[in-house]
Amino acid sequence: MRTLLVFVGLFLGFSSFHASKGLNCDNITAEVVLTANSRNNTTDVTVNVKFGQEPIYYIFYKPEGDLLSKTFTENTVKGIVKGNYFCSIVDANGCKKRIDINIK
């Protein structure tokens, strides 16, 4: 039920929520890996999270804010064109981070 509430909050536009008392969400870090596809001039984006409690959910958004993710368990989106994107990551403890992604 908690996971459902997290996703409902994200889709309704809540910008943050509180994790369980006593957790330090500042420890979560993310690395963004960009892989260029020269054949079709796109980029694959992978977000690798460290120090988050599994399972970790990844919600990728298009520059205009529309949802890009087809699944919330995959940390990679493929075939991205130039633009500013972002990924919201949410771990099992309810810790949330926003990762900004700029494809040039």
The first five atom37 places (N, CA, C, CB, O) and aatype in JSON, in Angstrom:
{
  "aatype": [12, 1, 16, 10, 10, 19, 13, 19, 7, 10, 13, 10, 7, 13, 15, 15, 13, 8, 0, 15, 11, 7, 10, 2, 4, 3, 2, 9, 16, 0, 6, 19, 19, 10, 16, 0, 2, 15, 1, 2, 2, 16, 16, 3, 19, 16, 19, 2, 19, 11, 13, 7, 5, 6, 14, 9, 18, 18, 9, 13, 18, 11, 14, 6, 7, 3, 10, 10, 15, 11, 16, 13, 16, 6, 2, 16, 19, 11, 7, 9, 19, 11, 7, 2, 18, 13, 4, 15, 9, 19, 3, 0, 2, 7, 4, 11, 11, 1, 9, 3, 9, 2, 9, 11],
  "atom_mask": [
    [1, 1, 1, 1, 1],
    [1, 1, 1, 1, 1],
    [1, 1, 1, 1, 1],
    [1, 1, 1, 1, 1],
    [1, 1, 1, 1, 1],
    [1, 1, 1, 1, 1],
    [1, 1, 1, 1, 1],
    [1, 1, 1, 1, 1],
    [1, 1, 1, 0, 1],
    [1, 1, 1, 1, 1],
    [1, 1, 1, 1, 1],
    [1, 1, 1, 1, 1],
    [1, 1, 1, 0, 1],
    [1, 1, 1, 1, 1],
    [1, 1, 1, 1, 1],
    [1, 1, 1, 1, 1],
    [1, 1, 1, 1, 1],
    [1, 1, 1, 1, 1],
    [1, 1, 1, 1, 1],
    [1, 1, 1, 1, 1],
    [1, 1, 1, 1, 1],
    [1, 1, 1, 0, 1],
    [1, 1, 1, 1, 1],
    [1, 1, 1, 1, 1],
    [1, 1, 1, 1, 1],
    [1, 1, 1, 1, 1],
    [1, 1, 1, 1, 1],
    [1, 1, 1, 1, 1],
    [1, 1, 1, 1, 1],
    [1, 1, 1, 1, 1],
    [1, 1, 1, 1, 1],
    [1, 1, 1, 1, 1],
    [1, 1, 1, 1, 1],
    [1, 1, 1, 1, 1],
    [1, 1, 1, 1, 1],
    [1, 1, 1, 1, 1],
    [1, 1, 1, 1, 1],
    [1, 1, 1, 1, 1],
    [1, 1, 1, 1, 1],
    [1, 1, 1, 1, 1],
    [1, 1, 1, 1, 1],
    [1, 1, 1, 1, 1],
    [1, 1, 1, 1, 1],
    [1, 1, 1, 1, 1],
    [1, 1, 1, 1, 1],
    [1, 1, 1, 1, 1],
    [1, 1, 1, 1, 1],
    [1, 1, 1, 1, 1],
    [1, 1, 1, 1, 1],
    [1, 1, 1, 1, 1],
    [1, 1, 1, 1, 1],
    [1, 1, 1, 0, 1],
    [1, 1, 1, 1, 1],
    [1, 1, 1, 1, 1],
    [1, 1, 1, 1, 1],
    [1, 1, 1, 1, 1],
    [1, 1, 1, 1, 1],
    [1, 1, 1, 1, 1],
    [1, 1, 1, 1, 1],
    [1, 1, 1, 1, 1],
    [1, 1, 1, 1, 1],
    [1, 1, 1, 1, 1],
    [1, 1, 1, 1, 1],
    [1, 1, 1, 1, 1],
    [1, 1, 1, 0, 1],
    [1, 1, 1, 1, 1],
    [1, 1, 1, 1, 1],
    [1, 1, 1, 1, 1],
    [1, 1, 1, 1, 1],
    [1, 1, 1, 1, 1],
    [1, 1, 1, 1, 1],
    [1, 1, 1, 1, 1],
    [1, 1, 1, 1, 1],
    [1, 1, 1, 1, 1],
    [1, 1, 1, 1, 1],
    [1, 1, 1, 1, 1],
    [1, 1, 1, 1, 1],
    [1, 1, 1, 1, 1],
    [1, 1, 1, 0, 1],
    [1, 1, 1, 1, 1],
    [1, 1, 1, 1, 1],
    [1, 1, 1, 1, 1],
    [1, 1, 1, 0, 1],
    [1, 1, 1, 1, 1],
    [1, 1, 1, 1, 1],
    [1, 1, 1, 1, 1],
    [1, 1, 1, 1, 1],
    [1, 1, 1, 1, 1],
    [1, 1, 1, 1, 1],
    [1, 1, 1, 1, 1],
    [1, 1, 1, 1, 1],
    [1, 1, 1, 1, 1],
    [1, 1, 1, 1, 1],
    [1, 1, 1, 0, 1],
    [1, 1, 1, 1, 1],
    [1, 1, 1, 1, 1],
    [1, 1, 1, 1, 1],
    [1, 1, 1, 1, 1],
    [1, 1, 1, 1, 1],
    [1, 1, 1, 1, 1],
    [1, 1, 1, 1, 1],
    [1, 1, 1, 1, 1],
    [1, 1, 1, 1, 1],
    [1, 1, 1, 1, 1]
  ],
  "atom_positions": [
    [[0.81, -1.19, 0.0], [0.0, 0.0, 0.0], [0.86, 1.26, 0.0], [-0.92, -0.01, 1.19], [0.5, 2.25, -0.64]],
    [[1.98, 1.24, 0.71], [2.85, 2.4, 0.78], [3.39, 2.76, -0.6], [4.01, 2.14, 1.73], [3.44, 3.94, -0.95]],
    [[3.79, 1.76, -1.39], [4.3, 2.01, -2.73], [3.24, 2.68, -3.59], [4.77, 0.71, -3.38], [3.54, 3.6, -4.34]],
    [[2.02, 2.23, -3.51], [0.93, 2.82, -4.27], [0.76, 4.28, -3.92], [-0.37, 2.06, -4.03], [0.57, 5.11, -4.81]],
    [[0.84, 4.62, -2.66], [0.7, 6.01, -2.23], [1.83, 6.87, -2.77], [0.66, 6.1, -0.72], [1.61, 8.02, -3.14]],
    [[3.03, 6.33, -2.82], [4.17, 7.06, -3.37], [3.91, 7.41, -4.81], [5.46, 6.25, -3.23], [4.11, 8.55, -5.21]],
    [[3.48, 6.45, -5.61], [3.25, 6.7, -7.03], [2.06, 7.62, -7.25], [3.04, 5.41, -7.76], [2.1, 8.46, -8.16]],
    [[1.03, 7.49, -6.47], [-0.11, 8.4, -6.58], [0.37, 9.83, -6.3], [-1.25, 8.0, -5.6], [-0.02, 10.75, -7.01]],
    [[1.18, 10.0, -5.29], [1.72, 11.32, -4.98], [2.56, 11.87, -6.1], [0.0, 0.0, 0.0], [2.47, 13.06, -6.41]],
    [[3.38, 11.05, -6.72], [4.21, 11.52, -7.83], [3.36, 11.93, -9.02], [5.2, 10.45, -8.25], [3.63, 12.96, -9.64]],
    [[2.34, 11.16, -9.35], [1.51, 11.47, -10.5], [0.64, 12.7, -10.26], [0.65, 10.29, -10.84], [0.3, 13.4, -11.21]],
    [[0.28, 12.96, -9.02], [-0.54, 14.13, -8.74], [0.3, 15.39, -8.58], [-1.35, 13.9, -7.49], [-0.24, 16.48, -8.4]],
    [[1.61, 15.25, -8.66], [2.49, 16.4, -8.65], [3.02, 16.82, -7.29], [0.0, 0.0, 0.0], [3.55, 17.92, -7.17]],
    [[2.9, 15.99, -6.28], [3.5, 16.34, -5.0], [5.01, 16.37, -5.19], [3.09, 15.34, -3.88], [5.58, 15.43, -5.74]],
    [[5.64, 17.41, -4.75], [7.07, 17.55, -5.0], [7.91, 16.82, -3.96], [7.45, 19.0, -5.03], [9.09, 16.56, -4.2]],
    [[7.33, 16.48, -2.82], [8.09, 15.75, -1.81], [7.15, 15.05, -0.85], [9.03, 16.7, -1.04], [5.95, 15.34, -0.82]],
    [[7.69, 14.15, -0.09], [6.95, 13.48, 0.96], [7.96, 13.08, 2.02], [6.16, 12.25, 0.43], [9.16, 13.1, 1.77]],
    [[7.49, 12.73, 3.18], [8.38, 12.41, 4.29], [8.67, 10.92, 4.33], [7.79, 12.87, 5.62], [7.77, 10.09, 4.21]],
    [[9.92, 10.59, 4.51], [10.32, 9.2, 4.71], [10.04, 8.83, 6.16], [11.83, 8.97, 4.34], [9.72, 9.7, 6.98]],
    [[10.16, 7.56, 6.46], [9.96, 7.09, 7.83], [10.87, 7.84, 8.79], [10.21, 5.57, 7.92], [12.0, 8.19, 8.45]],
    [[10.38, 8.08, 9.98], [11.13, 8.84, 10.98], [12.48, 8.19, 11.26], [10.32, 8.95, 12.28], [12.59, 6.97, 11.41]],
    [[13.51, 9.03, 11.31], [14.83, 8.55, 11.65], [15.7, 8.19, 10.45], [0.0, 0.0, 0.0], [16.88, 7.88, 10.62]],
    [[15.16, 8.21, 9.24], [15.96, 7.88, 8.06], [16.7, 9.1, 7.55], [15.07, 7.29, 6.95], [16.19, 10.22, 7.61]],
    [[17.89, 8.88, 7.04], [18.66, 9.95, 6.43], [18.68, 9.72, 4.93], [20.1, 10.02, 7.01], [19.45, 8.89, 4.43]],
    [[17.86, 10.42, 4.22], [17.76, 10.25, 2.77], [18.9, 10.95, 2.02], [16.43, 10.77, 2.27], [19.06, 10.74, 0.82]],
    [[19.68, 11.77, 2.72], [20.77, 12.49, 2.06], [21.89, 11.56, 1.6], [21.33, 13.53, 2.99], [22.72, 11.97, 0.78]],
    [[21.94, 10.34, 2.1], [23.0, 9.4, 1.72], [22.82, 8.84, 0.32], [23.05, 8.26, 2.71], [23.79, 8.35, -0.27]],
    [[21.62, 8.89, -0.22], [21.37, 8.32, -1.54], [22.07, 9.16, -2.6], [19.85, 8.24, -1.83], [21.92, 10.38, -2.64]],
    [[22.83, 8.5, -3.46], [23.5, 9.18, -4.57], [23.12, 8.48, -5.87], [25.04, 9.2, -4.37], [22.72, 7.32, -5.87]],
    [[23.27, 9.2, -6.96], [22.95, 8.63, -8.27], [23.99, 9.06, -9.29], [21.55, 9.06, -8.73], [24.47, 10.19, -9.29]],
    [[24.33, 8.13, -10.14], [25.26, 8.38, -11.24], [24.46, 8.24, -12.54], [26.49, 7.39, -11.21], [23.72, 7.27, -12.72]],
    [[24.61, 9.21, -13.42], [23.93, 9.16, -14.72], [24.95, 8.78, -15.78], [23.27, 10.53, -15.06], [26.0, 9.4, -15.9]],
    [[24.62, 7.73, -16.54], [25.48, 7.27, -17.63], [24.75, 7.51, -18.94], [25.85, 5.74, -17.46], [23.63, 7.03, -19.14]],
    [[25.38, 8.28, -19.84], [24.81, 8.57, -21.16], [25.56, 7.76, -22.21], [24.88, 10.08, -21.47], [26.79, 7.81, -22.28]],
    [[24.82, 7.03, -23.03], [25.42, 6.23, -24.09], [24.87, 6.71, -25.43], [25.13, 4.71, -23.87], [23.67, 6.57, -25.71]],
    [[25.75, 7.28, -26.26], [25.32, 7.83, -27.55], [25.09, 6.72, -28.57], [26.38, 8.83, -28.09], [25.84, 5.75, -28.62]],
    [[24.03, 6.87, -29.37], [23.72, 5.96, -30.47], [23.91, 6.72, -31.77], [22.26, 5.38, -30.35], [23.03, 7.46, -32.2]],
    [[25.06, 6.54, -32.4], [25.38, 7.31, -33.6], [24.51, 6.94, -34.79], [26.84, 7.12, -33.96], [24.34, 7.74, -35.7]],
    [[23.95, 5.73, -34.8], [23.11, 5.31, -35.93], [21.84, 6.12, -36.05], [22.76, 3.85, -35.79], [21.41, 6.45, -37.16]],
    [[21.22, 6.46, -34.91], [19.96, 7.2, -34.97], [20.01, 8.52, -34.2], [18.84, 6.34, -34.44], [18.97, 9.12, -33.94]],
    [[21.21, 8.97, -33.84], [21.42, 10.27, -33.19], [20.59, 10.43, -31.91], [21.09, 11.38, -34.16], [20.04, 11.5, -31.66]],
    [[20.51, 9.37, -31.11], [19.81, 9.42, -29.83], [20.77, 9.01, -28.72], [18.56, 8.5, -29.84], [21.92, 8.66, -28.97]],
    [[20.29, 9.05, -27.51], [21.09, 8.7, -26.34], [20.3, 7.78, -25.43], [21.54, 9.97, -25.57], [19.1, 7.97, -25.23]],
    [[20.97, 6.78, -24.87], [20.38, 5.95, -23.83], [20.82, 6.52, -22.48], [20.81, 4.44, -23.98], [21.99, 6.88, -22.31]],
    [[19.9, 6.6, -21.53], [20.18, 7.17, -20.21], [20.0, 6.08, -19.16], [19.26, 8.39, -19.92], [18.95, 5.44, -19.08]],
    [[21.04, 5.88, -18.34], [20.98, 4.93, -17.23], [21.27, 5.67, -15.94], [21.99, 3.75, -17.43], [22.23, 6.45, -15.86]],
    [[20.44, 5.44, -14.93], [20.65, 6.04, -13.6], [21.0, 4.91, -12.64], [19.37, 6.84, -13.12], [20.2, 4.0, -12.41]],
    [[22.2, 4.99, -12.08], [22.66, 4.0, -11.09], [22.6, 4.61, -9.71], [24.09, 3.52, -11.41], [23.24, 5.63, -9.45]],
    [[21.83, 4.01, -8.81], [21.62, 4.53, -7.46], [22.48, 3.77, -6.46], [20.13, 4.45, -7.06], [22.61, 2.55, -6.53]],
    [[23.08, 4.52, -5.54], [23.87, 3.92, -4.46], [23.26, 4.34, -3.13], [25.37, 4.35, -4.54], [22.76, 5.46, -2.99]],
    [[23.3, 3.46, -2.18], [22.88, 3.69, -0.8], [21.37, 3.83, -0.64], [23.55, 4.91, -0.28], [20.92, 4.31, 0.39]],
    [[20.6, 3.43, -1.62], [19.15, 3.41, -1.49], [18.69, 2.01, -1.11], [0.0, 0.0, 0.0], [19.36, 1.03, -1.42]],
    [[17.55, 1.92, -0.44], [17.0, 0.63, -0.03], [16.18, 0.04, -1.18], [16.11, 0.79, 1.26], [15.25, 0.67, -1.68]],
    [[16.54, -1.17, -1.6], [15.8, -1.86, -2.67], [14.4, -2.22, -2.2], [16.55, -3.14, -3.11], [14.22, -2.45, -1.0]],
    [[13.41, -2.27, -3.04], [13.5, -1.92, -4.46], [13.52, -0.4, -4.65], [12.34, -2.53, -5.24], [13.0, 0.36, -3.84]],
    [[14.13, -0.01, -5.75], [14.2, 1.41, -6.11], [13.38, 1.6, -7.38], [15.69, 1.88, -6.32], [13.48, 0.81, -8.32]],
    [[12.58, 2.64, -7.39], [11.73, 2.95, -8.54], [12.27, 4.17, -9.26], [10.26, 3.18, -8.1], [12.74, 5.12, -8.64]],
    [[12.2, 4.13, -10.6], [12.73, 5.18, -11.45], [11.59, 5.72, -12.3], [13.9, 4.65, -12.34], [10.95, 4.97, -13.03]],
    [[11.35, 7.03, -12.21], [10.3, 7.64, -13.01], [10.95, 8.72, -13.86], [9.15, 8.23, -12.09], [11.35, 9.77, -13.36]],
    [[11.05, 8.46, -15.16], [11.68, 9.39, -16.09], [10.62, 10.3, -16.7], [12.46, 8.63, -17.19], [9.52, 9.85, -17.03]],
    [[10.97, 11.57, -16.85], [10.05, 12.56, -17.41], [10.66, 13.25, -18.63], [9.67, 13.59, -16.35], [11.87, 13.47, -18.69]],
    [[9.81, 13.6, -19.58], [10.2, 14.37, -20.75], [10.41, 15.83, -20.36], [9.13, 14.24, -21.87], [10.01, 16.24, -19.27]],
    [[11.04, 16.62, -21.26], [11.3, 18.03, -20.93], [10.04, 18.81, -20.53], [11.94, 18.72, -22.11], [10.11, 19.67, -19.66]],
    [[8.91, 18.51, -21.15], [7.67, 19.25, -20.83], [6.97, 18.69, -19.59], [6.72, 19.2, -22.02], [5.89, 19.17, -19.22]],
    [[7.58, 17.69, -18.95], [7.02, 17.15, -17.72], [6.16, 15.91, -17.9], [0.0, 0.0, 0.0], [5.7, 15.33, -16.92]],
    [[5.93, 15.5, -19.15], [5.15, 14.29, -19.4], [5.96, 13.05, -19.02], [4.72, 14.21, -20.88], [7.19, 13.06, -19.07]],
    [[5.28, 12.01, -18.64], [5.91, 10.76, -18.24], [6.61, 10.1, -19.43], [4.88, 9.81, -17.64], [6.03, 9.97, -20.5]],
    [[7.85, 9.7, -19.23], [8.64, 9.01, -20.26], [8.77, 7.53, -19.96], [10.02, 9.64, -20.37], [8.89, 6.72, -20.89]],
    [[8.73, 7.16, -18.69], [8.91, 5.77, -18.28], [7.75, 4.9, -18.74], [9.05, 5.68, -16.76], [6.59, 5.31, -18.71]],
    [[8.08, 3.69, -19.16], [7.06, 2.69, -19.46], [6.92, 1.72, -18.3], [7.41, 1.92, -20.75], [5.87, 1.1, -18.12]],
    [[7.96, 1.61, -17.51], [7.96, 0.79, -16.31], [8.73, 1.53, -15.24], [8.57, -0.63, -16.57], [9.61, 2.33, -15.56]],
    [[8.42, 1.29, -14.0], [9.09, 2.03, -12.93], [10.23, 1.25, -12.29], [8.09, 2.41, -11.87], [10.86, 1.74, -11.34]],
    [[10.5, 0.06, -12.79], [11.57, -0.75, -12.21], [12.83, -0.73, -13.05], [11.1, -2.16, -12.03], [13.87, -1.24, -12.62]],
    [[12.78, -0.18, -14.23], [13.95, -0.11, -15.12], [14.7, 1.2, -14.88], [13.52, -0.22, -16.6], [14.09, 2.26, -14.81]],
    [[16.02, 1.11, -14.76], [16.82, 2.31, -14.54], [17.38, 2.9, -15.83], [17.95, 1.99, -13.6], [18.23, 3.79, -15.78]],
    [[16.91, 2.41, -16.98], [17.4, 2.89, -18.28], [16.24, 3.24, -19.19], [18.3, 1.84, -18.95], [15.24, 2.52, -19.25]],
    [[16.37, 4.35, -19.9], [15.47, 4.69, -21.0], [16.33, 4.83, -22.24], [14.65, 6.02, -20.71], [17.46, 5.31, -22.18]],
    [[15.79, 4.39, -23.37], [16.57, 4.36, -24.62], [15.95, 5.26, -25.67], [16.67, 2.93, -25.15], [14.75, 5.52, -25.69]],
    [[16.83, 5.73, -26.57], [16.37, 6.5, -27.72], [15.94, 7.91, -27.4], [0.0, 0.0, 0.0], [14.98, 8.42, -27.97]],
    [[16.64, 8.56, -26.49], [16.29, 9.91, -26.06], [16.96, 10.93, -26.98], [16.7, 10.15, -24.58], [18.13, 10.78, -27.32]],
    [[16.21, 11.95, -27.38], [16.75, 13.02, -28.22], [17.21, 14.18, -27.34], [15.69, 13.51, -29.26], [17.01, 14.16, -26.12]],
    [[17.82, 15.19, -27.95], [18.33, 16.35, -27.21], [17.23, 16.99, -26.37], [18.92, 17.38, -28.17], [16.07, 17.07, -26.78]],
    [[17.64, 17.46, -25.19], [16.69, 18.15, -24.32], [17.04, 17.97, -22.85], [0.0, 0.0, 0.0], [17.98, 17.27, -22.5]],
    [[16.26, 18.61, -22.01], [16.41, 18.52, -20.56], [15.35, 17.59, -20.0], [16.32, 19.93, -19.89], [14.15, 17.84, -20.16]],
    [[15.78, 16.54, -19.36], [14.9, 15.53, -18.78], [15.16, 15.47, -17.29], [15.11, 14.14, -19.45], [16.11, 16.07, -16.79]],
    [[14.32, 14.73, -16.57], [14.64, 14.44, -15.18], [14.08, 13.08, -14.79], [14.1, 15.55, -14.25], [13.14, 12.57, -15.39]],
    [[14.7, 12.53, -13.76], [14.3, 11.23, -13.24], [14.08, 11.38, -11.74], [15.39, 10.13, -13.54], [14.94, 11.89, -11.02]],
    [[12.92, 10.94, -11.28], [12.66, 10.87, -9.84], [12.92, 9.44, -9.41], [11.19, 11.32, -9.48], [12.38, 8.49, -9.98]],
    [[13.75, 9.29, -8.4], [14.01, 7.96, -7.85], [13.39, 7.89, -6.46], [15.55, 7.65, -7.8], [13.46, 8.85, -5.69]],
    [[12.79, 6.76, -6.16], [12.15, 6.55, -4.86], [12.57, 5.17, -4.37], [10.58, 6.68, -4.96], [12.41, 4.17, -5.07]],
    [[13.11, 5.11, -3.14], [13.51, 3.81, -2.62], [12.42, 3.24, -1.7], [14.85, 3.91, -1.86], [11.4, 3.89, -1.46]],
    [[12.65, 2.05, -1.2], [11.65, 1.33, -0.39], [11.33, 2.04, 0.92], [12.15, -0.06, -0.1], [10.27, 1.81, 1.5]],
    [[12.22, 2.91, 1.39], [11.99, 3.66, 2.62], [11.22, 4.95, 2.37], [13.3, 3.97, 3.29], [10.88, 5.66, 3.32]],
    [[10.94, 5.25, 1.11], [10.25, 6.49, 0.79], [11.16, 7.67, 0.55], [0.0, 0.0, 0.0], [10.69, 8.8, 0.42]],
    [[12.46, 7.43, 0.49], [13.4, 8.5, 0.18], [13.31, 8.81, -1.31], [14.87, 8.11, 0.59], [13.23, 7.91, -2.14]],
    [[13.33, 10.09, -1.64], [13.14, 10.52, -3.02], [14.23, 11.52, -3.41], [11.73, 11.16, -3.2], [14.62, 12.38, -2.63]],
    [[14.72, 11.37, -4.64], [15.69, 12.32, -5.19], [15.29, 12.62, -6.63], [17.15, 11.77, -5.11], [14.78, 11.75, -7.34]],
    [[15.55, 13.84, -7.04], [15.33, 14.24, -8.44], [16.7, 14.38, -9.08], [14.5, 15.58, -8.55], [17.6, 15.03, -8.55]],
    [[16.83, 13.75, -10.26], [18.08, 13.8, -11.01], [17.8, 14.53, -12.32], [18.67, 12.36, -11.28], [16.98, 14.07, -13.12]],
    [[18.47, 15.67, -12.55], [18.31, 16.4, -13.79], [19.26, 15.83, -14.84], [18.57, 17.91, -13.59], [20.41, 15.51, -14.53]],
    [[18.78, 15.7, -16.07], [19.54, 15.08, -17.15], [19.48, 16.0, -18.37], [18.98, 13.66, -17.5], [18.4, 16.33, -18.85]],
    [[20.65, 16.41, -18.87], [20.72, 17.29, -20.04], [21.38, 16.53, -21.18], [21.5, 18.59, -19.71], [22.55, 16.17, -21.1]],
    [[20.63, 16.29, -22.24], [21.16, 15.63, -23.44], [21.49, 16.7, -24.45], [20.14, 14.58, -24.03], [20.61, 17.44, -24.89]],
    [[22.77, 16.79, -24.83], [23.21, 17.82, -25.79], [23.4, 17.25, -27.17], [24.51, 18.46, -25.33], [23.77, 17.98, -28.09]]
  ]
}
